[in-house]
């Protein structure tokens, strides 16, 4: 798996770009790898050179591949797009590589979804409840609520989460999805909605959910949010990643 850290391993803004490669299965052979970034104006692959990758190691990285300034000024970052890669040595015959296109979309189609929970009093308070599936980007999602709280919010809060599901057209996907989103409970009287932002990488594991166990105190779960036994819970995506293969 190829991993890119735009602000370095430390995550500090304006740090140099770091890239690493991680084994997904054991390989009982001494490898050499070369991590690189591709110049989009000339036939240049910039790298820090070959690095040893012995069998007992699970990952290898270059913490100082290139500065942000050089990415922009020397033709490696064009139209907000960069191309990173890894080359393997010591594996013969080598299988063909896979090109993966990872893009981030701002306010994707259908980026705002609201689940109207009618007859809210009929939802068993001690159970978990999921919305119908909806599609944003190239995958399916659900909103999940726990009326009487979950984990540390148990019996104290109304808990709200976002759950990632399968991908459209049942295409198998290896990469997780990055999302920056807001979980919302709508104010049906004054439109002063509760909105809590969150970001993270979401896979297909239903046990990995992103949200808030203490989204709102149970004491607030009434008007103006719960009106005529209806509660509106939603999500708004600010950014979402889409991964395609070729």
N, C-alpha and C positions, 0 to 999 in steps of 0.2 A: 504494500500500500504506500503510495506517495503522499507525503504530507507537506503542506506549505504553511509557513508562519509569516504573514506579511509584516508583522512588527517583531520578529525574532522570537526566540524561545521565551524571553521574559515578558513579551507582550507590551513592551514600552514603545510608545509612539515615536516614530522616526528611527527606530533601531533598524539594522540591516535585515534584509529578508533572509530567513533560514528555511532550509528544505531538508527533509529526511525521508528515508525509505524504511519500511518495517516489514519483516517477514510475517506471513500469515500461516506458514507451515514450516516445519523444520526442514532444513536443507543440509545434508551431510557432505558439504563440499566447501572448500575455501573459495570465496568469491572476491571479485573486485567490482566496485560500483563507481559510477561517475554521475553526479547530480548536476543538472545544468538548467540554464534559462536561455531561451531562443531569441536571437535578434530578429525582428520582423522586417528590417530594412536591408539586411545583408545576410549571407549564408554563414552566420557565426553562432556557435553554441558556446556560451560562456560557462566555464565550470572551474571548480577549485582543484581539478585533477582527480585521478583515480584514488580510491580509498579501499583498504582491506576490509573484508567482511567475513570473519571466521565463522565456522558452523555454530559455535556456542553463543554468538551475539544475535540478538533479535532485531536490532535496528542500527542504522548508521546515518549520520547527519552532517550537514555543513551549516554551521551557525552563522556564517558570514558570507553567504553566496554573492550578494550584491546590495549596494546602498539604494535607497529610494531615488536619490538624485541621479545616479547612473542609469537606473531603470528607465527614467523619463527622458534623460538627455541623450542617451546612446541608442535608442531605437528598440529597447526591450519591452517598453510599455507603450502601446499604441491603441488609442480609442478605448482606454480603460481596460485593456485586455493584455494578459501576460501568458506565456507558454512555458511551462516547466516540464522537466522530464528526468528520466533515469536510464542509464545504460549499464548493462550487466556484462561482465567479462568472466570467463572461466566456466561457462555453461555451454556445452556443445552437444548436439546442434541446438541453437537457441530458437525457441518458439517465437512466432510473430508477436509483435507488441500490440497493445491496445491503446487507442487514442481516446481520452476521456475529456469531454468538454463540460466544464463546470462554470455556470454563469449565475449571477445574482440579479434577480428581477425586483425592481422597486414597484410597490403597489400592483401586484399581479392581478389578472382578471379574477373577478369574484373575490377580491381581497377582504371584503367585509361580509361576515356570515352571522346571522342571528338565529338562535334556537328559541322559539316561543314555547315555553313549558306551560301548556294549558292544564287546568285542574291540578295545580301544583300540589295541593293537599293529598292527592291520590298517589304521589310518588313515595314509596316506602322510605322513611327518613334514614334508616340504618343501612340502606343498600346504596351501591354505586349505580349511577344512571348515565347512559351515553346517548348523544344525539344520533340522528341518522348520518350516514357518511356523506361528505361533500368533497369536492375536488378543488384544490388550489395548487397551481404549479402543475407538476406531473404526477401528483400522488393524492391519496385519499386521506381524509382527516375526520376526527370526531371531537366534539366537546364533551368533557366528562365532568359531572358534578357529584358531590357528596353532600346531601342536604343537611346532615348533622356533623359534618367535618370528617377529616381524614388525617391520620397520623397525629402530629402535635395539635391539629385543629379539632380533634375529636370532641364532640359535645360542647364546643365553644364557637365554632365558625362554620360558615358555608364555604366549602372548598371547591375550587374550579381549576380544571386542567385542560391542556391540549394533548391529544393522542395521535401519533402518526400511524397510518395504516398502509395498505399495499399501494402499488403504483398502478397508474391507469394502463389499460390493455394487458394487465397482468405481466408486464415486462419485468423480468428479474432485475433487481437493482442491488449493486454492491455498496454504493456510496450512501452515507446518511445525508439528511437534508438539513441545511442551516436555515433557521427562521428567526426573524425579529418580529415580534407580534405583541398585541395588547389583548388581554382577556377582559371582557366587559360585562357588567350588569347594568341594564338600562333603567334610568329614572323615567317612569312613564308619565310623570306629572310636570316636572320642571326641566326635564332633559339635562339634568346635571349628573351625567352617567359616572359610574365608578369604572375606571380604566387603569389596569396595572400592566406595565410593560415587562417583557421577558425575552430572552434570546437563548438559543441553544441548538445543539445538533440532535436531530430526532431520527431514530431508526425505526424498524418495523416491530421491535419488541414491545408488546402491549404493556409490559410491566414498567417500561421506561416512559414516564409521563412528565410533562413540564407544566408547572402551574404553582398554585398557592394554597397550601393547607389552611392558612388563616386568611383567606381572601376577604371575608367580611364577617363581623361578629353576628351571631344568630340574633342578637337583640335588634339589629338593623334590618333583619329580613322581614320587612313589612312595607307599608307605603312609605315613599313613593315608588319603591322597586317592585313590590308584590301587590298587584292591584287586581281585584275581582278574580283572585285565585290564579293569576297569570304572572309568570316571571319570564323576562327576556334576558337570556345569557348569550354572549357572542364573543367572536374573535375578529380582530382586524390585523391583517398581515401588512407590515411595513416593507419588509424585504423577505425574499425566499430564494433558495438556490434550486437550480435545475441541473441535473447531470445527464448527459447523453453520451453514447458510446459509438465509435465507428471503427 
